[in-house]
Amino acid sequence: MSKNNIQDLITELSKLSGVTEIIINRFDNIFVEKDGELIKLDVVVTPSDIDKFCQDLALYNKKPFNSDFPIMDGNLPDGSRVNLIHQDYTKEGHAITIRRYLKTIKSFDSNPNLFGLTPAWVEFLKVLVKAKMNLVISGGTGVGKTTFLNLLLQEIPQKERVITIEDTRELQFNLSNVVRLEARTFLGSEKGLTIRELLKNTLRMRPDRIVVGECRGGEVFDLLQAMNTGHEGSMTSVHSNSPGECLSRLENLFLLSGHDLPLKALRYQVSTAVDFIIQIRRDKEGRRVVSQVTEISNMEGDKILSQDIGQNKSGELKFTGMVPSCFEKLQKAGLRKDFFVGT
């Protein structure tokens, strides 16, 4: 199969259901990820077409892409995320990785059984958002952290003011009182603003909730401070493989902020800021599922206390029988008094 127009190829692939990644390693080495499996395509594009596509994409995103700026994160017009690596660092042409924005996933209600969630779990998660719990979505690469964050954002009441901060725009949701900030390393020849700098300014913008697409550095300190000082219902995602690892990652990222706190004081900041960690992973069949829902409750000595409200066993997320310590607050937000009876 031969193609001489990469845009036509991407458009054609985007029409296929189940395709979540499009990967161009070289003009004659192209893969897609479909239903969790990487598949090599019998297709060839021209090196010059790849270069033109990258330059057009850089222009669309208003970001530089050349030998001086060899990495570019941006978006396609349909909202899909794209990462470019310059040929100076591959020696075989620019490398392109596209994470598709799945327009079919819009809400919990329109996608039954999404992430393996039963109606009871959907009800519980909706109440967590309504009750303004501070949530961290934890998971590895490509498990759907951003998609899950999008689903939670759909449940925020329209009357609330939300500020989102991302390094590449991926969040897709429908709210009226929202400002979407995007970090830029450079704006033209001038130095841009980092996620952390934008987050600090966000506190002056009267947000009801703050949403950081993904925490990767010292901005964790500022987000935890915001969560602890009245910005309840804030959310973010963290790259980690378990709730315990997520807590350790938050601690390590906190230290990147330059604040040298005693371990106990640092963990206190985390334990009082974060209410729930929602862990996402792929199951044996490659499906994206919620594997754990963990409540962060308090501290004992220098250890953060947590309890699993839900665990995925035998392919199904089940309630553990533990009732959240914030149950009264969840009731006020609409959770049934007998919700955990028989679950």
Secondary structure, DSSP 8 states (H G I E B T S, - for coil): -B-S-HHHHHHHHHTSTTEEEEEEEETTEEEEEETTEEEEES-B--HHHHHHHHHHHHHHHT---SSSS-EEEEE-TTS-EEEEE-GGGTSSS-EEEEE---TT---TTTSTTGGG--HHHHHHHHHHHHTT--EEEEE-TTS-HHHHHHHHHTTS-TTS-EEEEESS-------SSEEEEE--SEETTEE---HHHHHHHHTTS--SEEEES---STHHHHHHHHHHTT-TT-EEEEE-SSHHHHHHHHHHHHHTTT----HHHHHHHHHHH--EEEEEEE-TTS-EEEEEEEEEEEEETTEEEEEEEEEEETTEEEE-S---TTHHHHHHTT--TTTTTT-
